[in-house]
Amino acid sequence: MKKVLVLFAILTVSLGFALDLEERAAAFLESLASGKHEEVQEMLSESLKDVLAKSGRTLGEVWKSVEEMVGKFVRIDRKLTIVEHGFSVVYAGCEFEGALLDARIVFDQNARILEFVFLPYVERRGYRIPEYVDLGSFEEFECVIGEGKWRLPATLSLPKGEGPFPAVVLVPGSGPVDRDVTQGPNKPFRDIAWGLASKGIAVLRFDKRTKVYPEECAKILNEFTVREELVEDAMAAIEYLRKHDKVDRNRIYLLGHSLGGTIAPRIALETKELAGLILLAPAARGFYLVNLLRQVEYLFSLDGVVDEDEERQLRELAEQIERIRRREIGESEIVFGASKVYWEDLLDYDPIETARSLEVPILILQGTRDYQVTVEDFLLWEQGLRDKPNSGFKLLEGLNHLFIFGEGLPTPFEYYQPGNVSPEVVEEIASWVLSR
């Protein structure tokens, strides 16, 4: 397992003609397999070339290490193109002498390769509609939330009928994610939106600002905080629902996942328009980097051995986190993709204490197989809000960070295997909202 995880780390060097890209992906893999490294180099984006140069390794060396693990490359057995986070991604099933692997190849708008990674082989890829969804019971409308330069595309899932309906705003976690929180073939926010709409609840979900305006956000990185990342746009989504004639403005709820759940109490503190909060896998601390360290420790320990190189990486990670905690980051320094003001904003935020100060009811859901935000976080929330009226807690067996069921030890690879949000999650949320 560790070899595969290390390979994942080595090959992941990331930050729209489907047939052409699939052919290009096949040519890329076949050139690598036949040692035509000059042809391969011409296919790479400048950013990928730069990352490889800094790593001190060539793709030829990486490919050799793959074949040492799984045998010689045999053939490509199928290809599929999908769009993830606005980029065209080709999944190519690769047969080696000793294993089947999926090559995930991300292309930029010039058909240059931005990212190349091997994943466990999946027979079929693509989003599948959950059984709990009744597509005939609701309609979807494309809309826009916010004003000025940060206007964001969004989707409203609206039950059929006169209304007014209770409504939920979905707030995503970290990263430049789309409104469905697309991860490989999985779309957990689409599952939740369609599942709740099938039960008579309107749902609004939106693309994150960092996905729609990456360059603009990068230009203001030294003043960019979680307020610009999530709070302002969640408030705009609430305001959109308040003005909709088929939404019950007294029954608008906020559902946050991961960082979105952690920040949800802060959003509620700024508005009196919410009827309640639903937190899915919220971190117990605003400074969520402690969870990152725990994640890496877990991944390194999956085979029972943490070697010297991994111990070194953990020490360096812990040192960087401690520098942020001690507020030693320079004014123009970027650490873990964010600036001094971003991390200090989160250091000053206590999500549990903020939630305790709120009058609105809160429901918290957590999966037992989540290694990113763990049961430890859930127990801290439960303890911190034990005296708060109208607080509900539910620990869900066998669910990962995307609230999809799985078995065995959880790994990052399962996020790329097709699945759906558990029906238990949709039922819990719907029952709680409809009972208010």
C-alpha positions as CSV (number, residue, x, y, z in Angstrom):
1,M,0.0,0.0,0.0
2,K,2.7,2.5,0.9
3,K,4.5,2.0,-2.5
4,V,1.3,3.0,-4.2
5,L,0.8,6.0,-1.9
6,V,4.4,7.1,-2.4
7,L,4.0,6.7,-6.2
8,F,0.8,8.8,-5.9
9,A,2.9,11.5,-4.2
10,I,5.7,11.3,-6.7
11,L,3.5,11.6,-9.7
12,T,1.1,14.2,-8.5
13,V,2.7,17.4,-9.6
14,S,-0.4,19.6,-10.2
15,L,-1.1,23.0,-9.4
16,G,-10.9,21.8,-22.2
17,F,-12.0,17.9,-28.0
18,A,-12.3,14.7,-26.0
19,L,-11.1,12.3,-28.8
20,D,-8.0,14.4,-29.5
21,L,-7.1,14.5,-25.9
22,E,-7.6,10.7,-25.5
23,E,-5.3,10.1,-28.5
24,R,-2.8,12.5,-27.1
25,A,-2.9,10.8,-23.7
26,A,-2.4,7.4,-25.4
27,A,0.6,8.8,-27.3
28,F,2.0,10.2,-24.1
29,L,1.9,6.8,-22.3
30,E,3.1,4.8,-25.3
31,S,6.1,7.2,-25.8
32,L,7.0,6.9,-22.1
33,A,6.8,3.1,-22.4
34,S,9.0,3.0,-25.5
35,G,11.6,5.4,-24.1
36,K,10.8,8.3,-26.5
37,H,11.5,10.9,-23.8
38,E,12.0,13.9,-26.2
39,E,8.5,13.3,-27.6
40,V,7.1,13.2,-24.0
41,Q,8.9,16.4,-23.0
42,E,7.2,18.3,-25.8
43,M,3.8,17.3,-24.5
44,L,4.3,18.8,-21.0
45,S,3.2,22.2,-19.7
46,E,5.9,24.6,-18.6
47,S,4.6,24.3,-15.0
48,L,5.0,20.5,-15.0
49,K,8.5,20.8,-16.6
50,D,9.4,23.2,-13.8
51,V,8.1,20.9,-11.0
52,L,10.0,18.0,-12.5
53,A,13.2,20.0,-12.8
54,K,13.0,21.0,-9.1
55,S,12.3,17.4,-8.1
56,G,15.5,16.2,-9.7
57,R,13.7,13.4,-11.4
58,T,12.7,12.8,-15.0
59,L,9.5,11.1,-16.2
60,G,11.7,8.4,-17.6
61,E,13.0,7.6,-14.1
62,V,9.5,7.7,-12.6
63,W,8.2,5.4,-15.3
64,K,11.1,3.0,-14.7
65,S,10.2,2.9,-11.0
66,V,6.5,2.1,-11.9
67,E,7.6,-0.9,-14.1
68,E,9.9,-2.1,-11.3
69,M,6.8,-2.4,-9.1
70,V,4.1,-3.7,-11.5
71,G,6.0,-5.1,-14.5
72,K,6.3,-4.0,-18.1
73,F,3.6,-1.9,-19.8
74,V,1.4,-4.1,-22.0
75,R,-1.4,-1.9,-23.4
76,I,-4.2,0.7,-22.9
77,D,-7.5,-1.1,-22.5
78,R,-9.9,1.9,-22.4
79,K,-10.0,5.8,-22.2
80,L,-12.5,8.2,-20.8
81,T,-12.5,12.0,-20.7
82,I,-14.3,14.0,-18.0
83,V,-14.1,17.6,-16.7
84,E,-12.8,18.2,-13.2
85,H,-12.6,21.6,-11.7
86,G,-12.7,23.2,-15.2
87,F,-9.9,21.0,-16.6
88,S,-10.2,18.2,-19.1
89,V,-9.0,14.9,-17.6
90,V,-8.3,11.7,-19.4
91,Y,-8.5,8.4,-17.5
92,A,-6.6,5.7,-19.3
93,G,-6.8,2.1,-18.1
94,C,-3.2,0.7,-18.3
95,E,-2.4,-3.0,-18.3
96,F,1.0,-3.9,-16.9
97,E,2.4,-7.4,-16.6
98,G,1.6,-7.5,-12.9
99,A,-1.3,-5.1,-12.3
100,L,-4.0,-2.8,-13.8
101,L,-3.7,0.9,-13.1
102,D,-5.5,4.0,-14.2
103,A,-3.4,6.8,-15.6
104,R,-5.0,10.2,-14.7
105,I,-3.8,12.9,-17.2
106,V,-4.9,16.5,-16.8
107,F,-4.6,18.8,-19.8
108,D,-4.6,22.6,-19.9
109,Q,-6.4,24.7,-22.6
110,N,-3.4,24.2,-25.0
111,A,-3.6,20.4,-24.6
112,R,-0.4,20.4,-22.6
113,I,-0.1,18.0,-19.7
114,L,-0.5,19.7,-16.3
115,E,-0.6,16.6,-14.1
116,F,0.1,12.9,-14.4
117,V,-0.8,10.3,-11.7
118,F,-1.5,6.6,-11.4
119,L,-4.6,5.5,-9.5
120,P,-6.1,2.1,-8.7
121,Y,-7.9,0.7,-11.7
122,V,-11.7,1.3,-11.8
123,E,-13.8,-0.7,-14.3
124,R,-16.2,2.1,-15.1
125,R,-16.0,5.8,-14.4
126,G,-18.6,8.4,-14.5
127,Y,-21.3,9.9,-12.2
128,R,-24.2,7.8,-11.4
129,I,-27.6,9.0,-10.1
130,P,-28.4,7.8,-6.6
131,E,-31.4,5.5,-6.2
132,Y,-32.9,8.0,-3.7
133,V,-33.2,10.7,-6.3
134,D,-36.5,11.3,-8.1
135,L,-35.7,13.4,-11.1
136,G,-39.3,14.0,-11.9
137,S,-40.0,15.6,-8.5
138,F,-37.9,18.8,-9.0
139,E,-36.4,21.2,-11.6
140,E,-33.0,22.8,-11.8
141,F,-32.3,26.4,-12.7
142,E,-29.0,28.0,-13.5
143,C,-28.5,31.3,-11.7
144,V,-25.9,33.8,-10.5
145,I,-25.2,34.9,-6.9
146,G,-23.4,38.0,-5.7
147,E,-22.7,41.3,-7.4
148,G,-19.8,43.1,-9.1
149,K,-16.6,41.3,-10.0
150,W,-17.2,38.3,-7.8
151,R,-20.5,37.1,-9.3
152,L,-20.6,33.3,-9.2
153,P,-22.5,30.7,-11.3
154,A,-24.9,28.6,-9.2
155,T,-27.6,26.0,-9.5
156,L,-31.0,26.0,-7.7
157,S,-32.7,22.6,-7.3
158,L,-36.4,23.5,-6.8
159,P,-39.1,21.0,-5.9
160,K,-42.1,21.0,-8.2
161,G,-45.2,22.6,-6.7
162,E,-46.4,26.0,-5.3
163,G,-44.2,26.2,-2.3
164,P,-42.9,28.1,-0.5
165,F,-40.3,25.4,0.4
166,P,-37.6,25.2,3.0
167,A,-34.2,25.7,1.5
168,V,-30.6,24.8,2.1
169,V,-27.4,26.6,0.9
170,L,-24.5,24.2,0.4
171,V,-21.0,25.6,1.3
172,P,-18.0,23.6,0.1
173,G,-14.7,22.9,1.7
174,S,-11.1,24.0,0.8
175,G,-9.7,24.1,-2.7
176,P,-11.0,25.6,-6.0
177,V,-14.0,23.2,-6.2
178,D,-17.1,23.4,-8.3
179,R,-20.7,23.5,-7.1
180,D,-20.9,19.7,-7.1
181,V,-17.6,19.3,-5.2
182,T,-16.5,17.0,-8.0
183,Q,-13.9,14.5,-7.0
184,G,-13.1,12.0,-9.7
185,P,-16.4,10.5,-10.8
186,N,-18.1,11.5,-7.5
187,K,-20.3,14.6,-7.0
188,P,-21.4,14.7,-3.4
189,F,-23.0,18.1,-3.4
190,R,-25.1,17.0,-6.4
191,D,-26.1,13.9,-4.6
192,I,-27.2,16.0,-1.6
193,A,-29.0,18.7,-3.6
194,W,-30.9,16.1,-5.7
195,G,-31.7,14.0,-2.7
196,L,-33.1,16.8,-0.7
197,A,-35.0,18.3,-3.6
198,S,-36.6,14.9,-4.1
199,K,-37.9,15.3,-0.6
200,G,-39.4,18.8,-1.0
201,I,-36.4,20.9,0.0
202,A,-34.9,23.6,-2.3
203,V,-31.1,23.6,-2.5
204,L,-28.7,26.2,-3.8
205,R,-25.1,25.3,-4.6
206,F,-22.4,27.5,-6.2
207,D,-18.9,27.3,-7.7
208,K,-16.2,28.6,-5.4
209,R,-14.6,32.0,-6.1
210,T,-11.2,30.4,-6.2
211,K,-12.4,28.1,-9.1
212,V,-14.1,30.8,-11.1
213,Y,-11.6,33.6,-10.6
214,P,-8.2,31.9,-9.8
215,E,-6.0,34.6,-11.3
216,E,-7.9,37.4,-9.6
217,C,-7.7,35.6,-6.3
218,A,-4.0,35.0,-6.7
219,K,-3.4,38.8,-7.3
220,I,-4.8,39.6,-3.8
221,L,-3.4,36.6,-2.0
222,N,-1.7,38.7,0.7
223,E,-5.1,40.1,1.8
224,F,-7.2,37.0,1.0
225,T,-8.9,35.3,4.0
226,V,-11.6,32.8,4.5
227,R,-14.0,35.7,4.3
228,E,-13.2,36.2,0.6
229,E,-12.9,32.5,0.1
230,L,-16.3,31.5,1.5
231,V,-18.2,33.8,3.9
232,E,-19.1,36.6,1.4
233,D,-20.4,34.2,-1.2
234,A,-22.4,32.1,1.2
235,M,-24.0,35.3,2.4
236,A,-24.8,36.2,-1.2
237,A,-26.4,32.7,-1.7
238,I,-28.6,33.2,1.4
239,E,-29.7,36.6,0.1
240,Y,-30.6,35.0,-3.3
241,L,-32.9,32.5,-1.6
242,R,-34.5,35.2,0.6
243,K,-35.7,37.0,-2.6
244,H,-37.0,33.8,-4.3
245,D,-40.8,33.6,-4.3
246,K,-40.9,29.9,-3.9
247,V,-38.6,29.8,-0.9
248,D,-39.8,30.1,2.7
249,R,-37.5,32.9,3.9
250,N,-38.0,31.8,7.5
251,R,-36.7,28.3,6.8
252,I,-33.3,28.8,5.1
253,Y,-30.5,26.5,6.4
254,L,-26.8,26.5,5.8
255,L,-25.0,23.2,5.1
256,G,-21.2,23.3,5.2
257,H,-18.9,20.5,4.4
258,S,-15.3,20.2,5.8
259,L,-13.9,23.8,5.8
260,G,-17.4,24.9,4.9
261,G,-18.7,23.2,8.0
262,T,-16.0,24.7,10.1
263,I,-16.7,28.2,8.9
264,A,-20.5,27.8,9.0
265,P,-20.9,29.2,12.6
266,R,-19.0,32.3,11.5
267,I,-21.3,32.8,8.6
268,A,-24.4,32.4,10.9
269,L,-22.9,35.0,13.3
270,E,-23.2,37.6,10.5
271,T,-26.8,37.0,9.6
272,K,-30.1,36.6,11.3
273,E,-31.6,35.0,8.2
274,L,-30.7,31.3,9.0
275,A,-33.0,28.8,10.6
276,G,-30.2,26.4,11.4
277,L,-26.9,24.9,10.5
278,I,-25.9,21.5,9.2
279,L,-22.2,20.7,9.6
280,L,-20.7,17.7,7.7
281,A,-17.3,16.7,8.9
282,P,-16.4,20.1,10.4
283,A,-12.9,20.5,11.9
284,A,-13.0,21.3,15.6
285,R,-10.3,24.0,15.3
286,G,-10.3,27.0,12.9
287,F,-6.6,26.4,12.3
288,Y,-7.3,23.2,10.5
289,L,-3.7,22.5,9.5
290,V,-3.4,20.3,12.6
291,N,-5.7,17.9,10.6
292,L,-3.3,18.0,7.7
293,L,-0.4,16.8,9.9
294,R,-2.6,14.0,11.2
295,Q,-3.6,13.0,7.6
296,V,0.0,12.7,6.5
297,E,1.0,10.8,9.6
298,Y,-1.9,8.4,8.9
299,L,-1.0,7.9,5.2
300,F,2.7,7.2,6.1
301,S,1.7,4.7,8.7
302,L,-0.6,2.5,6.5
303,D,1.9,-0.2,6.1
304,G,3.0,-0.1,9.7
305,V,6.4,1.5,9.0
306,V,7.4,5.1,8.9
307,D,10.8,5.3,7.3
308,E,13.5,7.9,7.8
309,D,12.5,10.0,4.8
310,E,8.9,10.1,5.9
311,E,9.9,11.1,9.4
312,R,11.9,13.9,7.9
313,Q,8.9,15.1,5.9
314,L,6.7,14.9,9.0
315,R,9.2,17.0,10.9
316,E,9.4,19.6,8.2
317,L,5.6,19.8,8.0
318,A,5.2,20.1,11.7
319,E,7.9,22.9,11.7
320,Q,6.0,24.9,9.1
321,I,2.7,24.5,11.0
322,E,4.4,25.6,14.2
323,R,5.8,28.7,12.4
324,I,2.3,29.6,11.4
325,R,0.9,28.9,14.9
326,R,3.6,31.2,16.4
327,R,2.8,33.9,13.8
328,E,6.3,33.9,12.4
329,I,5.2,33.9,8.7
330,G,6.5,36.9,6.7
331,E,4.1,39.6,5.3
332,S,4.6,38.4,1.7
333,E,5.3,34.7,2.5
334,I,3.0,32.0,1.1
335,V,2.8,28.8,3.1
336,F,0.6,25.8,2.1
337,G,-0.9,28.0,-0.7
338,A,-2.0,30.9,1.6
339,S,-0.6,34.0,3.2
340,K,0.0,35.3,6.7
341,V,-3.4,37.1,6.9
342,Y,-5.3,33.9,5.9
343,W,-3.7,31.7,8.5
344,E,-3.9,34.3,11.2
345,D,-7.6,34.8,10.4
346,L,-8.1,31.1,11.2
347,L,-5.9,31.1,14.2
348,D,-8.2,33.8,15.7
349,Y,-11.3,31.7,15.0
350,D,-12.8,29.2,17.4
351,P,-15.6,27.3,15.6
352,I,-17.0,25.5,18.6
353,E,-17.1,28.6,20.8
354,T,-18.8,30.5,18.0
355,A,-21.3,27.8,17.5
356,R,-22.1,27.8,21.2
357,S,-22.9,31.5,21.0
358,L,-25.6,31.0,18.3
359,E,-29.3,30.6,19.0
360,V,-30.1,28.6,15.9
361,P,-30.2,24.7,16.0
362,I,-27.2,22.8,14.8
363,L,-26.9,19.3,13.3
364,I,-23.5,17.7,13.0
365,L,-22.8,14.5,10.9
366,Q,-19.5,12.6,10.8
367,G,-18.3,9.5,9.1
368,T,-16.3,6.9,11.0
369,R,-13.9,6.2,8.0
370,D,-13.0,9.9,7.6
371,Y,-9.2,10.3,8.0
372,Q,-9.2,14.0,7.0
373,V,-11.6,15.2,9.7
374,T,-11.8,12.4,12.2
375,V,-14.1,11.1,15.0
376,E,-11.8,13.0,17.4
377,D,-13.1,16.3,15.9
378,F,-16.7,15.0,16.2
379,L,-16.2,14.2,19.9
380,L,-14.8,17.7,20.5
381,W,-17.8,19.2,18.9
382,E,-20.1,17.0,20.9
383,Q,-18.4,17.9,24.1
384,G,-18.3,21.6,23.3
385,L,-22.0,21.8,22.5
386,R,-23.3,19.4,25.0
387,D,-25.1,22.1,27.0
388,K,-26.4,24.0,23.9
389,P,-30.1,23.4,23.3
390,N,-31.2,22.2,19.8
391,S,-27.9,20.5,19.0
392,G,-27.9,17.1,17.3
393,F,-25.0,14.7,16.6
394,K,-24.9,11.6,14.4
395,L,-21.9,9.3,13.8
396,L,-22.3,7.4,10.6
397,E,-20.6,4.0,10.3
398,G,-18.5,3.2,7.3
399,L,-18.6,6.7,5.6
400,N,-15.5,8.6,4.4
401,H,-14.9,12.3,4.1
402,L,-17.3,12.5,1.1
403,F,-19.9,10.6,3.1
404,I,-19.7,7.7,0.7
405,F,-19.6,4.2,2.1
406,G,-16.5,2.1,2.0
407,E,-14.8,-0.8,3.7
408,G,-11.3,-1.4,5.0
409,L,-8.6,1.2,5.6
410,P,-9.6,4.5,3.9
411,T,-7.1,6.0,1.4
412,P,-7.1,8.9,-1.1
413,F,-7.7,6.5,-4.0
414,E,-11.3,5.7,-3.0
415,Y,-12.3,9.2,-3.9
416,Y,-11.7,8.2,-7.5
417,Q,-14.0,5.2,-7.3
418,P,-17.6,5.8,-8.3
419,G,-20.0,6.1,-5.4
420,N,-22.8,8.2,-3.9
421,V,-23.5,10.0,-0.7
422,S,-25.1,7.5,1.7
423,P,-28.9,7.6,1.7
424,E,-28.7,7.8,5.5
425,V,-27.1,11.2,5.2
426,V,-29.8,12.6,2.9
427,E,-32.5,11.1,5.2
428,E,-31.0,12.5,8.3
429,I,-30.7,16.0,6.8
430,A,-34.2,16.0,5.3
431,S,-35.8,14.7,8.4
432,W,-34.1,17.4,10.5
433,V,-35.0,20.2,8.2
434,L,-38.6,19.2,7.6
435,S,-39.2,18.7,11.4
436,R,-38.2,22.3,12.2
